[in-house]
Amino acid sequence: MKNALLLLLGLSLTSAAFAQTAPRPARELIDEGIRLYDAGKYDEALARYQQVLAAEPANTTALSELALTYNALDRNAEAAAICEKLIKANPRVDPSVYVTYGNSLDGLKKPKEAVRIYEQGLKYFPDSYSLYFNAGVAQARNGQLPASIGSFQQAITLNPNHASSHMSLGVMQTASQHRIPGLLSLSRFLILEPRSARSVQRLPMLDKAMELGVARTGENAITINVSSAALAGSNGKESGPDNFGPAEMLLSISSATMLDKSLNKDVPPPATPIERFVRQFDSLCEGLGELGENQKGFTWNYYVPYFVEMQKKGFVPAFAYLAHASQTQVPEVQQWLAAHPNEVAVFQEWSKNYVWPKPLK
């Protein structure tokens, strides 16, 4: 009996010693590396992935996370080399590998090659919004503006809550002088992300777009200018899709009435810029609802129904003040938000549950 107890004790000690010296499981190290990466501790994350790869050189997850971390450290050549090997070994490896590969090529100032990689990835992962979004970024840098807009639109239909896609689409449309499509895209971005550093940067673009082309040119004179691009469709033709010519004129006339009391004697002029924005946007949405029948194009079919329904439900004030929430130094905005939290919450709940059109085919 004594010998049996000694044997069991010896086995227990041996097992404990083995447990103390056994290597940590790969999954545990990878998870720790991901946490370190998310905390911005890239060098420490690298060490965890390299520890896994020392024992398992072909560990796909560790290799893909290693490439992502190299990309974050601007070691793009190393990241691209890893991704290239992973894709050659298995083209269906994961959409994130194509994203890292494309981003690394973009970082190496090779936007054409980056676009090619994103397009290659989309053949295997056609429902990846991140591939479409990153393709749009690379296409924009490569001067492929229509293709870029199309990629952002695809990303949005696949993930309606991807704020970066709405923001990027709005920037591209505004730069292309498609004012109403641009301001609707930017508005959706600001609904999703009203208080970030990016909101501070992009909100002035929205406000400028609302006032564009209308100026007081004399004591009793207001001039309205609408660009030819704004009067055409997205393909540059008057009969093309997403033609907002009539809506452009309505928005400009609405803006003019805010500048000249004589044009709207029955309604007191807005006292503040945010009040003017509320009135202009409400008028725009009402006009879009009247003009929307039988219209074609992404903006008409995707954004317009959302904003028209928003206006009909009386949510324009909540939207407008929320979209301007990043104006922390504007008292009337912050005071309204502080006094109407329930209105904002109801609007956000409606927006969260809104049923968007199905992805483009």
Buried (B, 14 or more C-beta within 10 A) or exposed (E): EEEEEEEEEEEEEEEEEEEEEEEEEBEEBBBBBBEBBEEEBBEBBBBBBBBBBEEEEEBBBBBBBBBBBBBBBEBBEBBBBBBBEBBEEEEEBBBBBBBBBBBBBBBBEBBEBBBBBBBBBBEBBBEBBBBBBBBBBBBBBBEBBEBBBBBBBBBBBBBBBBBBBBBBBBBBBBEBBBBBBBBBBBBBBBBBBBEBEBBEEBBEBBBEBBBBBBBEEEEEEBEEEBEEEBBBBBEEEEEEBBBBBEBBBBBBBBBBBBBEEEEBEEEEEBEEBBBBBBBBBBBBBBBBBEBBEEBEBBBBBBBBBBBBBBBEEEBBBBBBBBBBBBBEEBEBBBEBBEEBEEBBEBBBEBBEEEEBEEBBE
